[in-house]
Amino acid sequence: QVQLVESGGGLVQPGGSLRLSCAASGSILSIYAMGWYRQAPGKQRELVAGITSGSRTNYADSVKGRFTISRDNAKNTVYLQMNSLKPEDTAVYYCNAAGTVRADLSFDSWGRGTQVTVSS
């Protein structure tokens, strides 16, 4: 079983910054992709940013130029640096990781989420 634990959420004023972290633990052989999703009240969960084991990244159009995703493969940890935050970035942010626990068994796990609130 693979567990993901997020941290770093909180309340920030518009224009401010936050850094989210997500650490994966458990029986992990490899992680080929990690990502951040968010869900605002009354809306569907959406992809914010993703990163592969080779550090290829992709971002939602709404966060390009403001958010940066990175990962530490040795620590099985992914980060999301969020700058120039806007009220519309307010949501619960979830970490996701996909990989293998052994050659014939894969996993796709989610964290419990961390609240990000952007408000003055």
Secondary structure, DSSP 8 states (H G I E B T S, - for coil): -EEEEEE--EEE-TT--EEEEEEEEES-SEEEEEEEEEE-TTS--EEEEEEETT--EEE-GGGTTTEEEEEEGGGTEEEEEE-S--GGG-EEEEEEEEEEEETTEEEEEE---EEEEE--
